[in-house]
Amino acid sequence: MRVCVIGAGVVGVTSAYFLARQGHDVVLVDSQARPAEVSSYANGGQLSYSYVAPLAGPGVLPSVPGWLLRQDSPLRFRPRLDPHQWRWCLQFALACRASVAKESTAQLLGLSYLSRDVMHTLLDQENLDFGHLKNGKLIAYRSAALLDKARALVAYQAGHGAEQQVLDAAQTLAMEPALAAMGSNLAGAIYTPSEEAGDCRQFTEGLFDRLQALGNVECSMSNPVTGLQREGRRIVAVNTRHGDVGADAVVLATGIGTRALLQPLGHDVPLYPLKGYSLSVPLADDDRVAPRISVTDYERRIVYARVGKVLRIAAMVDIGSANADIDPARVALLKRQVREAFPALDLTQAIPWAGLRPATPTGKPLIGQSHAADNLWLNIGQGALGFTLACGSAALLTAQMAGLELPLDPAPFRP
């Protein structure tokens, strides 16, 4: 089968790779000159397989008014005269019900554990250099009440295979001394020893290079897709700037750009861009002021991960930002909060970045056949978990397209 995969971010490249390894002829098309140039470029770097609870949760809605009134809020909302924005926000609010969030968490855990297994198998087969570390993860809490609430999630996730420990402040500091500046503000942490980290862009570039070396793959970069040509119930061509691409099947791994391609076909998806920011901070070889374990500052929603000789720091959710332009005020706020947590960390050479996370209201990606055409498939909506879920999403998609035994139930992720 000849498959055209549109999108060369981490989800698109992994999809193309696994389809090619199944023996399909693959054409990978992207508007950028290189892979991972958009949402996959400088994300948080955490491979957070055991911590995939969706943003929509029972504790979110009560916190929103306070967040919106604070200048240092991790969430910022800009209302727009956009029915899709309000429809997505309503669906998000409905997904915040405890029963929905609990079910979504279990389903995402299944996909994330599949992704972890597929990633490990892939790394046994391919020598990819992306600063990969199996260094565990600490979710640090300033509030004792929130830490107590987290115990319930730890107990729930234990029933789905997660191995996590609840640490008090002294145990947390013994494990990660770099958190000492939190002092009496540190209540404790949740420690997950199995978590990993790495550079998403370097991983995607490395896998892209392997993809190009395969004889059944064509990579058409710097080639924007302008539309999908449908006849009856099938996509017969992908229209691009450099001509039409014919294929037996088409995969959209196009993130936020998916809606523009689907709407002319009468199919919309509940996808909305959640803007986030990151800092890439160069580290010396013997750097001791930066955390060696991946850390999430829970109340401030800031993640820290070592990726090679860089500390990647990512944070914030801006709803309603129309583009990925860097807002200097948000970067300044992030730097100020980082300095409070790690005052000895040198941020003078920090490189800021902003990207749009393609998110669904429930936090679950959409993986499977599109309603718009029988040979059109979607692999979208991984949100902030794109790197974590990419390999599992690609494996699930490939199995569905090839009619193979499915690695897990696809129903929760069906478009």
Secondary structure, DSSP 4 states (H G I P E B T S, - for coil): -EEEEE--SHHHHHHHHHHHHTT-EEEEE-SSSSSS-STTSS---EE-TT----S--TTHHHHHHHHHH-TT-SEEE---S-HHHHHHHHHHHHHTSHHHHHHHHHHHHHHHHHHHHHHHHHHHHS---S--B---EEEEES-HHHHHHHHHHHHHHHTTT---EEEEHHHHHHH-GGGGGGGGG--EEEEETT-EE--HHHHHHHHHHHHHTSTTEEEE-S--EEEEEEETTEEEEEEETTEEE--SEEEE--GGGHHHHHGGGT-----EEEEEEEEEEE--TT--SS-SSEEEETTTTEEEEEETTEEEEEEEEEES--S----HHHHHHHHHHHHHH-TT---TT-EEEEEEEEE-TTS--EEEE-TT-TTEEEEE-BGGGHHHHHHHHHHHHHHHHHTPPPSS--GGG--
